[in-house]
Amino acid sequence: MVKEILQKQIDFFQAQQTKDVSFRKKTLKRLQEEIVKREDAICDALYADFKKPKFETLAAETQFVLAELKYVLKNMESWASPESVSASWMNWPSSDYIYKEPYGAVLIIAPWNYPFQLAIAPLIGAIAAGNTAVVKPAEVTTHTAAIVSEIIKAVFDPAHVTVVEGGVEVSQDLLAEKWDYIFFTGSTHVGKIVYESAAKHLTPVTLELGGKNPCIVDATASIGLAAKRIVWGKFLNAGQTCIASDYILVHEKVKDKLIKALKENITACYGENIEASLDFSRTVSQKHYSGLKDMLVGQEILFGGHSNDTDNYLAPTLVNEP
């Protein structure tokens, strides 16, 4: 199946239709219209997957993508135009230009933490540049994967852009093929597998990976402002953001003051009964939830730590590591 899909993409690309900038703009405008039309349904899908609040979906998923579309549509023609550059004196008299050419068939592997944004945003760039694309949504967020598939089917010729759903085996089948470009968002571990697969074919890649993100609070910091920003950045999407701070290095002189301010800001954001808050997501799966709970075993918990196995709820939690 994967080989057939890829061959159709290659054939579509070689037909040269995607070289036409007006064709690219037309398809991206249709994508824009379809997202606007289905925005409430996208919010519902993300809520069904892990109770993502509507505000967060609008701010970090749909409106983010729509802003990207607006920006790309505004600038696409100038980006695609030949760029005049200075000629070498050895070639005088001559006129030199850089021509922007698409890669061809692009594979986009999306993650589960921002399953709509990080499936569609890379697709926008791929289509704007004149490529075909196969999108592999995260299998964990099944409702979002389904609506991404519906939107793409409604907008694109399947030989131009198509969605392939499935788990690890499907990803392995996709990576076994020779793509012209791969865009992957996810863990460092899987990123290494993707890079290894791409290297066999000398395929260029973009890897957007998670990592360690310390937050440093020194003795001169404005503690109230620091706490407010840390709480917002960390607990957005229930902490499931690759660039969210995952630990704090704080000067001993202001440690107690910071802890107090963090507690106050968490309560201000989500209320006394955080589990009942409509503004706090759930952990995306039982596997991820269990892993987080295991991390808390034997720790000195300063705040939170409460959990509910029925819906993968884990409260915003502060852990002391003296």
N, C-alpha and C positions, 0 to 999 in steps of 0.2 A: 504493500500500500504506500509506504513512504517513498519508495523508488518512483512509483507512478506519479505521485503528487509532485515530487521534485522535477521530474521530466516535463510535466505540464508547465511548471514555473519557468523552466529553462526555455521551453518553446515560446511561451508568452513573452519573455524578455527579449528573445532573439527576433521576435516580430517587430521590435523597435517602437511599439506603442508607448511604452513608458518613457521614451526619450522626449516625448512631447510635453512641455511644461504645462500647457493648457489642460492636457489630460490629467496630469498629476493634481493640478489645482481643482479640477472638477470632482475628482474622487475624494479629495480631502474635504471639500465643501459638503459633499454628501455625508461623509463621516461626521462632520460637525453637526449637521442637521439631525442625524440619527441619534447622536449622543444627547442633544438638547431634548429631543422628543422622548427619549427613554430615561431621562435623568432620575426620575422617581423610582423606576424599576431597578436601576443600578443601585440606588440607595437601599432598596428592599433586599436585593441579592446579597449585598455586603452585610446587612443586618442578619440575614438568615445564616450566613456563613460563620460570623463570630460576633454578632451583636454590635457591629460598628455603628456608632451614633451617626445620625444623618448629617450633623454639622461637620463631623470629621470627614465623611465621604465627600461632601460638597467641597470642603476646603482643600483636602489633600488628594482627592481622586478626580472627580468629574470637572470641577472648575479649574483645577491645575491643567488637565488635559485640554480643556476648551481654550484656556489662555495660550497654551502651546500651539494649538491649531491657528489661533488668530495671528500669533507672531509669525509662524511659518508661512501662512498664506500671504501675509503682508510683504515678506522678504524673499520669498522663494525665487521670483524671477531674477532679482539682482544676484542672488547666490548662484543661480544656474548659468548666468551669462558668462561668456568668455572674459577672462581678466587680462588686461593689457599689462605687460611687464617690460622692463628695460631690456633691450637687445644687447647681446655681447658684441664688443667692437669687432670680433673676428667675423661676425656675420653681417656687418654693415654693408650696404643699407638693407635693413630687414625690419619686419614688424613681428613681435613675439607675443603669444597669448598662452594662457593656461586654460585648458578646457576641462570642465568638471564632468567626469563620466561616472555613472552608477556602477556598483560592483556586479550586480546580477541577482541571484537568488539568495535571500537573507533568511536566516533562522533566528527567531526571537524566543527565548525561554524565559518566562515570567515567574516571579516569586509569589508567595502567598500573603505577605504582609501588606503590600499595596497592590492587590491582584488586578485591579482595573487600570490604575495609572501606569504601572510598570509593564503592562501588556500593550497598552495603546500608545504611550509616549514614544517608545522606540520605533513603533510601527509608523508613526507620523514622520519621523526622520527618514526612515527607509523609503517610504512612498514619495516624500518630497524630493529625495535624491534620485528617483527613477528606478527603484528596485522592485522586484517581486518579494513576497514575504510569506513565511509560514510561522504562525504564532502558536506556541505551546504554553497554554495557561497552567497555573499551578493546580495539581490534582486535589489538594487539600480544600481549596475554596471552590466547591463544585457549583454553587449557584452563580458565582461571579463568572466562572469559566463558561457556563451555559449562556449567560447574557452577552459575554464578549463574542462568543461564537455566533449568536443571533445577529448582533450588530454587524459583524464582518460579512456574514452571508447576505445581509440586506443591502450592503454598500458595494461590495467588490465582486468582480468575476472571480470564481474560485481558482482559476489558473493564475490570477494576479495576487490575491491574498487569500489564504485559507487558514483555518484553525484545526489543529490536531490535538485532541484531548487524550488523556491517559496518564499512567503512572511512570515509574522508573523505567520499565521495559520500553515504553514508547519513546522516552527521552534517549535511551540507548540506541534504539533503531534510528532515530533522527541524527544523532551524533555520528553514527557509522557512515553516513553519506558525506559527499563532498559538497559543501556549501561555499558560496562566494564571500559570505561574511556571517559571523555569529555574534549575537548580542545576548549576554546572559546576566541575569541578576539573581543573586542567591548567596549561599554560604561559601566560605573559602575552600572547604573540602570538595564540594561539587564543582567549584570553579576550576580546581586543578584537573578534574576529570574532563571538563569541557575543553580546557586549554590543551590537554594532552591529545584529545580527539582532533582538535583543530590543527595541531602541529603536524599530524600525519599527512595532512593535505596542504600544509602551508597556508591555511585559511586565516585571514586577519580576524581579530576578535575584539570586542569590548566586554570587559568583565567588571560588573559593579557588585562588589563584595562587602560583606560585613567585616567588622574588626573590633579592636579595643578602642574605646573612646573615653579617656579620662576627662573629668571636669576638675579644674584646679581652682580652689577658692583660697586666696591668701588673706593676710591679716588686714589689708587695706580695702577689701571688697565691700561694696554696699550689700549687706547680707540680705535685706528684704528683697531687693531687686534680683540678686543672685538666686535666692530660693524660688522666687516667682518664675524665673526663666527655666530653672532646672526642672521644676515640677511640670511646667507646660511641655518642655521638650522631651522629658523622659516618659511621662504617662500618657501622652498622645498615642492613640492606637494601642493602649495598654502596654506601652513599652516596646512594642514590636516594630521598631524602626532601626535600621542598620546603623544610623549615625547618632542615635540617642546616647547620652552619657550612660555608661554602665557602672561606673564607680566614681567616687568623689575623693579627691585629695584635698583636705582642708587643714589650714593652720590651726594648731592646738588652741591658740588664743580665742578663736572665733567658732570653734567646733560646736560647743553647746548652744550658742546663739543660732548657728545655722540649722542644727537639728530642730530646734524649736520653730524656726521660721518655715522649715520644710513641712513639718507636721501641720502648721497653721494653713499653709498654702494648699496642701492636699485636701484638707477639710473644706477650705473655701471653694475649691474646684468641684468636689464631688459630694460634699455633704457629710453628715455624721454616719449615715448608712450608705456606704459606697456601693454595696452590692445592689441596692435598689436604684442607684443613679442611672439615668438614661444617657449619661455622658461618658460612661466607661465601658470599653470593649471587653470581650472575653479572650482568653488564650485560644489560638486558632484550632488546636486539635488536642485530643487526649494525650498523645505522645509528647507534644511540647509542654502541655500543662504538667504532666508527671515529672518531666525533666526539671522544670522550675521548682516544683515542690521538693524534689530531692535535694536541690541546692540549698534549701533552707534548713535542712536537718542539722541540728547541732549548732546553729548560728544564734548569735545574740540579736534578737529582733527588737528594734527600737520603736517600730510603728508598723501596723498592718500585720501581714502574715496569714490573715484569714483566707479560707478557701472553701469552695463548694464543688464537689466532684460532679454534680449533676449537669453543670453547664460550663465547666472549666473556668470558674471564677477564681482568680487569685488577686487579693487586694493589693493596692500600691503599698510597697513594703520598704522600710529602711532597715538595713543590717549594719551593725557596728563591727568594724574590724580594727581593733586598737593596734 
